[in-house]
């Protein structure tokens, strides 16, 4: 949660010094951000000039048993998160809000979604398929992936900087669980982090996706 609020504060401060007069959008928001920063390190310090950290190469299996790699998202903007199918806590909220995004972009094939299980020993391909059917997940845009535990945990921690506990303790035995949605641009750079349990943050995420679409 800490790094989420730091990022939000940074964007707000930037908007106040951007020489643009704030305008109220249809949702009543006054945030004025004309471009998004890059996030190149685990402390999520924004870099407004360039990206130096790309999501590393990965290879997992989705709910249909298909191989999913970086190439699946080549030239696409996508939103990534981490979950597990039997989670009784925040995961239902994450899935609900990712579904909201799926429906919002259902006619836009340039936007995709990627959910990684953090319990691959439980979440097999068959279990992910069952979960996808239960939650009306569209497999043309939203991939639920499983695979090798070490590969999944490495991509979470070193690729998406998604595990705050690991950042603090460097304990590889810690269980990964995060409420963050991570926004990745069409070139593989991290461009935003959002609380995936909060509806208002989904609206902010949609506004930021619009900015990335203009950038492309």
Steps between C-alpha positions, in 0.01 A plus 500: 500500500786740580648509151151536351439825690849628418426452130160668530654798683774529238249512215295761683804717569609471138157603379517812719826611339418402145399855393155367417180624651318217677173400342221290644437188291159325462572295814567810709876447509742794491821304441683645200775272376618534141754219509595212725834431667707184471563285806842339480568382856338326795451825690280626214678831466351658185729579209340755270763467227543137399448138591797279582316200646292273278298200612740203461427213263247254637324180395187368671184301421159666492153366585480329160839334528648742246854634543504868597818707456604862457417463132135449593498863609726642231375846403220482759428695815419261781407489867659235720422364846561205735232282661396145584167334433417397857581837656210611724634852559601759241508273193124512434526880497801486267313269264188717512696813411705328231169379354381862506804592290444204270146615427606862460750398230308209349503663157865607518750229410798722586433462874563170680510356851731252672435333837771279652418240762724501807391144585598303189506174698122546544403707196546257214391577146170319565440697819572829323257403225230429755568834667488678164161352418364586845608863460409553133860562403557564129806298398556715192615789721552364852750225575516320834839334520673230701840335480819449695479657847852644490434658159170651617648639821805635320291684240283642780792627705759594242279565200192679634638607842172363634606355836546768768585245772787363291627851432511562875628162623659331195353174634439270203278277713238772543167438330427754227173684533439854379198714418686688227408521134808582292466691172743396227541696178531359149879483531505306828568785744317549832301823481266487799391318814145500636308351789300227331241487777383860461247598235619861476847376415357308205372830363844655549654199326266547204604866476865398502445237231361780282826688549701194392280452195580856391869436561491197268 
